[in-house]
Structures are given as C-alpha cells and as structure tokens.
Amino acid sequence: MGDECATLFRNEINMPTPSPKELPGLHVTVDKVVYTRHPSAPPDRPHCFVYFVTIHNDSEKVVTIERRKWVIKDDANDVIVVEGDGVVGQTPTIIPGDNYSYNSFHLMANRYAAAEGAYLGQDEEGNAVVVRIPKFEMRVPEGESDSPGEMWA
C-alpha cells in the first residue's frame, strides 16, 4: 500500500518516476532470423520473418520482463513502433544464470527492414530495468516474389 500511495502522490504532483536502468549482465541475443512465406500473410504485407531471441540473465538479481518496444524501419524509411505488455503473452521471470528464449515474427510490405528495441521490467527489489534488443536486419532473398502465398499454391 505504501508504494501505491507513493506512486499516486508522484503522479498527482507530476513528480517523475525513476527511469529504468540497464542491469549489468542482463542482455539479449537475436539468435536467428528466417524468411518464410506464410499462406495467411495479408497481400499488403506478404513477407514474413521469424526471429529467435534469447534474454540472458547473467546478473546477480532475479528479473521479470513486463513490457516490450520494437522500432522497425524499412527501406522506404517508414517507421513502425510496436509496444505492448509481456513477451509473446508471457511475463517471464528469469533467475540469475538462466535465460528465456522465444520466437515470433514480423510481417512486412517492403523487401528490407531493420528492427531493434528494448524490454522493460523490474528486478527482485522492484527497481525498473531495461535491456536493449540489438538491431537486426530482415532482407527478402533474391528471387522471391512480392505476391503472397505463391509457394503454397
């Protein structure tokens, strides 16, 4: 209740809440990015990239990942920002020395994009933490069509 009152008090008088800090030993690797055609890809976004990510906790603290933010910039200089709760519907708690791996995907209209971002969470003491998602590229292989689902016909 005390923390809740303090948060309400800070919000009422517009006091800034503490900014998340990078936690030494907490880091992300993008393990693999795979281009694939998907039969249900919409015609305006026919290119599907599956990416495999691992969040490594080599710190001395338990960390819970609560939110994510992706920034994707394509070859037309369009920028898409994706923010949301959790990681693929989960809020993983990662103990020291452990990691959390998952895969997800981006659907794209253009033939090239670069993605990067961050995960936000808190350590076992309630301190806000941030861990950067390193930039990775998604490039449609030469010879691939822009028409959706051709390989599924």
GIUR-V734497 format. One record per helix or strand. SS is the DSSP state (helix for helix, strand for strand). FROM is the first residue (numbers start at 1). LEN is the number of residues. Records with the same first field share a line. If there is no record, write none. Layout:
SS=FROM-LEN, FROM-LEN
This chain:
helix=2-11, 43-3, 150-3
strand=21-2, 26-11, 47-11, 63-12, 79-7, 87-1, 90-1, 93-2, 99-10, 112-12, 128-12
